[in-house]
Amino acid sequence: MTIGSRTAIAGAMLTFGIVAGCSVAPDGVDIHDPYESTNRAIHGFNKDLDSALLRPVSTTIVQLPDELTDMLTNFAANIALPGMVLNGLLQGDLEGAAKNTVRFALNSTIGIGGLFDPAGEGGLYEETTDFGETLAVWGVPEGAYQELPILGPSTERDTVGYIVDLFIDPLGHIGPTWQSEYALAATFGSQLVDRGRFAATVDSILYESADSYAQSRLLYLQNRRFALGAGSVGAYLDPYGDDFADPYALPAADPNSGFVDPYEDF
């Protein structure tokens, strides 16, 4: 048995084990947060990290020429596509998988490894997805709300999805070697670029709201449930209106598709 096969089996076993342990929200509870005390402690750590490092670094990065930062974000978006193709197939979304396949092929060739976005310029945008959505399509419940160190807001289902995406990402098998070698650094750099570009929105939630944890939790759940077609949190209203979603959220490749979680590809 190859190392790759063993890794896949281990990943599958881990997935089923964690999914089986996902807690179920009591009837009538919109926000299931049994780990709130731990989540708040992690949220405090994330805020301190953002204040001390991410916010100042991102402010510096967005002062670079747009041509450079655009190439970074284009590259990061492109290397995420093979995983989205696989998840599209697992969800039975053949159209979305086909779009992402063509987009990856065009941007990896004509777009020089994804540094440029000729597919997007031609109106072919990515169909954003991940294994968390795959689990939702398969009927796995959302589970409890979680805040993860560095990665930010999540749910038990999305946390499992993030872990599985790391195991099943086919990028190393179908893309140029240098794409996979720079994948992690490019993804992190892209998040810093987006953190700087949308600093006003993120700062208003993290540093100007009365309870940044509750606000972050609310907006994440609203945004994620809407993206998955599951509705929003019914017991609360978004004080920021329709223009804001997850405090960590960033625009998707398709300008008409709304906001997505910037940490999902991490």
Summary of the structure (lengths in Angstrom):
residues: 266
radius of gyration: 18.2
end to end distance: 28.3
largest distance: 54.5
contacts: 839
relative contact order: 0.16
helix: 60%
strand: 5%
